Every structure is written in structure tokens, then in C-alpha cells.
């Protein structure tokens, strides 16, 4: 149960089969395994020891997949960095986990200098772009060319596969430690419900640092399918790649689905090869799902719900329940049922399972669960109890085991498939000199699912503008976390008996008339 074994199987059984396609490059499984083994040898020649962390800051590419396999092949630990983070956020994560090697592509060369100046643990930076490597970096291709292949380190099971950073309620990212068996379990769950096999051609359109794509990466590796990459999501590039490479499987977050099915060139595109569309990372409005199903009538839709702490799959709504009529209709608002390899319960604050259709906290256990948070024992103890991961999401389960997400126990906003923690945004807003108090909530948005909305009480005599507040936040946190709208108020925020802001009261006017408090 590890990342590397499936690559050796594919190279053994289908050596001339296509492993990767990126731009004009295409490599067979034999070539892919050879490059992975040489990359591992190169990393070890740079002093990589078992358990050392290797980070990457890059857009999608065939080299990203080589990194995903090559680091564990060398006995190292993956640390994929969020491509939308600021320098400060990436520096915090690198220093927190003590990463010793950083891979960077062309898109992030300008950011690399400031990061390397502050990330004190990084000993070596490797350039994985297509131009000449900067003087302060090693060339990825030169490293592979000069390094002899090494034997697979054989990491599997409970061995730490990667540290995947997710936003923190305290304003700092948390490093989720995932074992190989976790990634393997989520892959197995997807294989059982998403039709993955050796004939699969999967398009990496969602960012490869994100575990939504990571789960499909692992599933396609395990099944022996081939990987096609585009650098980043773009509706026209998605349609062109599907047509050129005869893509059979695609994963998109709801925002990407909306942008694709409403694109004016959709009717012209030949998407006849596309058979499966997996969506997740944020809830999808049911109306959008119906439109998408009608726009792509030959495509089977599958939803997956989960979180980083679960590697990340917890539930799956299979294609046969994406029905508009018949005996399996009526489940489109559901997130599905517990995925293979895990069990799920809805519990009250004491950890006791509640009756069917009653609302409680979703908890999950199985081989997909995390090992804990890196260097955060208190947070680990709160989230991981007696083998159960407490998700912080409120939901209910019907009599057939289908789970419905109702609200979040955490103050988290999901916008365009990205997690945004309100406390982190509030910290940024509060640093504006004209702000006295602020509260950040998620409000409905047809494009992004939810949009970040800031409620601000200015200091006496101050009259900041919404644009001023938003631009201020852009200097402190990643753009996707910044408020998209700001409302000013003079009256105090509603408070609980313990003195906490009652955000449910602040959300009410925006979510009135809706059956659930997520979009």
C-alpha cells in the first residue's frame, strides 16, 4: 500500500504504454520509471535521508508527477505547496516542516528568491522549468541525466508519504501528515466507483498540489492509466486536451464546471471521449449540476466529499445516483455514502451517534485517516480521537446511508474549491488602521459557491472604503482568501454568552430561504 509499487507494475506489464503527456512531450511507462529512479538517485546524491521533506512550488506538468513518485522512491516525504499562497505563507510551511529541498518551475521563479531568503531549512533549490536554470538553482534535467537509477525505497503502509498543508483556524497553515496507506485507500475507493483501469486517460486540469487531484493521481497510478497535464485550468485548454488526447476522465471543482459548460466554444468541442467527470472540493449547487449533466449527456458524473485529513475521500455519490428520474433519483443534493475502506457516523457533541436524519458532526475512520498534524499535538488530539477523524462539518444521514452536508462547525469558507478560514482573513482585515472590529463569513455566490464577505466596524471618525480594505488584504494573504465584498456597520456584532461573535446570526440575511448553509 504505497505510491511507487504501481509504477513498477505498469513498467513491467505495459512498458511501451503511454504514462504521461505534457505539451509536446510524451513518455512511456519504461521511460517514466527510469526517470523516477534517476530523480531518486539525484535527490539522494544531494544528501536526502529517509524521512526528509522535499517541497514543490509549480504548476501542473509531467515533472510534477515524477516528483510525486520520485520523492517516496528515494525514501523522502512530499510537501506540495499551494500555488496561490503568498511568500509568507509558503515560508511558514517550509520552515514548519523543515523541508531541505525545493523544486520550482518558471511560474514561480520571481517568488523563489524571497522564499529562499527566509526559508532557512532549504539547502538546495532545483529548477524544473524548460529554460536555463538560474545560477542559484540546480537543473532538474541535468540532475536526472547525471544520476544513476536507485532501487525503490519501498515506502508503504504507515510510512509518512506527505505533509499537505491546509488552512488553520488560528491563521496559520496546518501540516496534515498522510501515510501511504491513506493515499492508497482513497485511490482504491475511487477505482471502485469512477471506472479507472488501464484504458483510462486522465486529464490533470485541477491543480496537482491539491489533494482532490492527488487522489485521482494515485487512483490512476494504481489502475495503470495514463496522465495528461495542462499547466492550469482553462476551459479552452481543457476542451482542446480532451479532444487531442481522447481524455476519458476529468476532475473539476464546481467553479470549473460552471466555466466550462457556459463557455461559448463548448458546442464546437469534440468531447466524445469523455466518459467520467468527478467533482468535489466544494459543494455544488444542484441547479448547476443539472445543467452540467444536460450539457454533457454522455458523461457519468461522480461526486466525492472529504478533506485533507482523510487523504481526502470520505464519501462518494456514484454515477447511477446522478439521476433526474427513476428509482435512484432524488439524491443530487447528497454527498453520497461512505466510500470503500472507511466508515462514517453522524454524532452529537459527546461522540454518540444520532438518529437518522438528525444533524450532528461527521466523523470518519479507516485506513484513509491522517497520522496527525505536524508538530501540533493539541490540534491532533482534538481532531483525531480513538481512530476517528472529527471533520468539523455538520451533516445528516438518511435511512439509506446517504450523507447531506448541512453546515460547518468550523468557521471555514469554501470558495472555488479552496478552503478559506475566516480567522485568517479577520487577522488581515483587523490590521488595517481604520478597522475597529471585523467578522468574516461566507455568502452565496453563483460562480464560486461561496464568496468571502467582511463585515467591518470602523474606528470612530474613520471612513475606509471597501476597495481600500480589499487591497490592504491583498498585501497580507493570498488573493483567493481576500474579501470579495465588504459591508460597514455601526452597531455591535451579536455575541454569545461566552462573548464570541454569533456568525450564524450574521449569515442569516444572506442565506435566508436556503435549505443549507453552504452553497
Residue, then its C-alpha position, 0 to 999 in steps of 0.5 A: x500500500x504505497x505510491x511507487x509499487x504501481x509504477x513498477x507494475x505498469x513498467x513491467x506489464x505495459x512498458x511501451x504504454x503511454x504514462x504521461x503527456x505534457x505539451x509536446x512531450x510524451x513518455x512511456x511507462x519504461x521511460x517514466x520509471x527510469x526517470x523516477x529512479x534517476x530523480x531518486x538517485x539525484x535527490x539522494x546524491x544531494x544528501x536526502x535521508x529517509x524521512x526528509x521533506x522535499x517541497x514543490x512550488x509549480x504548476x501542473x506538468x509531467x515533472x510534477x508527477x515524477x516528483x510525486x513518485x520520485x520523492x517516496x522512491x528515494x525514501x523522502x516525504x512530499x510537501x506540495x505547496x499551494x500555488x496561490x499562497x503568498x511568500x509568507x505563507x509558503x515560508x511558514x510551511x517550509x520552515x514548519x516542516x523543515x523541508x531541505x529541498x525545493x523544486x520550482x518551475x518558471x511560474x514561480x521563479x520571481x517568488x523563489x528568491x524571497x522564499x529562499x531568503x527566509x526559508x532557512x531549512x532549504x539547502x538546495x533549490x532545483x529548477x524544473x522549468x524548460x529554460x536555463x536554470x538560474x545560477x542559484x538553482x540546480x537543473x532538474x534535467x541535468x540532475x536526472x541525466x547525471x544520476x544513476x537509477x536507485x532501487x525503490x525505497x519501498x515506502x508503504x503502509x504507515x510510512x509518512x508519504x506527505x505533509x499537505x498543508x491546509x488552512x488553520x483556524x488560528x491563521x496559520x497553515x496546518x501540516x496534515x501528515x498522510x501515510x501511504x496507506x491513506x493515499x492508497x485507500x482513497x485511490x482504491x475507493x475511487x477505482x471502485x466507483x469512477x471506472x479507472x483501469x488501464x484504458x483510462x486517460x486522465x486529464x490533470x486540469x485541477x491543480x496537482x498540489x491539491x489533494x482532490x487531484x492527488x487522489x485521482x493521481x494515485x487512483x490512476x497510478x494504481x489502475x495503470x492509466x495514463x496522465x495528461x497535464x495542462x499547466x492550469x485550468x482553462x476551459x479552452x485548454x481543457x476542451x482542446x486536451x480532451x479532444x487531442x488526447x481522447x481524455x476519458x476522465x476529468x476532475x473539476x471543482x464546481x467553479x470549473x464546471x460552471x466555466x466550462x459548460x457556459x463557455x461559448x466554444x463548448x458546442x464546437x468541442x469534440x468531447x466524445x471521449x469523455x466518459x467520467x467527470x468527478x467533482x468535489x472540493x466544494x459543494x455544488x449547487x444542484x441547479x448547476x449540476x443539472x445543467x452540467x449533466x444536460x450539457x454533457x449527456x454522455x458523461x457519468x458524473x461522480x461526486x466525492x466529499x472529504x478533506x485533507x485529513x482523510x487523504x481526502x475521500x470520505x464519501x462518494x455519490x456514484x454515477x447511477x445516483x446522478x439521476x433526474x428520474x427513476x428509482x435512484x433519483x432524488x439524491x443530487x443534493x447528497x454527498x453520497x455514502x461512505x466510500x470503500x475502506x472507511x466508515x462514517x457516523x453522524x454524532x452529537x457533541x459527546x461522540x454518540x451517534x444520532x438518529x437518522x436524519x438528525x444533524x450532528x458532526x461527521x466523523x470518519x475512520x479507516x485506513x484513509x485517516x491522517x497520522x496527525x498534524x505536524x508538530x501540533x499535538x493539541x490540534x491532533x488530539x482534538x481532531x483525531x480521537x480513538x481512530x476517528x477523524x472529527x471533520x468539523x462539518x455538520x451533516x445528516x444521514x438518511x435511512x439509506x446511508x446517504x450523507x447531506x452536508x448541512x453546515x460547518x462547525x468550523x468557521x471555514x469558507x469554501x470558495x472555488x474549491x479552496x478552503x478559506x478560514x475566516x480567522x485568517x482573513x479577520x487577522x488581515x482585515x483587523x490590521x488595517x488602521x481604520x478597522x475597529x472590529x471585523x467578522x468574516x463569513x461566507x455568502x452565496x455566490x453563483x460562480x464560486x459557491x461561496x464568496x468571502x464577505x467582511x463585515x467591518x466596524x470602523x474606528x470612530x471618525x474613520x471612513x475606509x472604503x471597501x476597495x481600500x480594505x480589499x487591497x490592504x488584504x491583498x498585501x497580507x494573504x493570498x488573493x483567493x482568501x481576500x474579501x470579495x465584498x465588504x459591508x460597514x456597520x455601526x452597531x455591535x456584532x451579536x455575541x454569545x454568552x461566552x462573548x464570541x461573535x454569533x456568525x450564524x446570526x450574521x449569515x442569516x440575511x444572506x442565506x435566508x430561504x436556503x435549505x443549507x448553509x453552504x452553497 
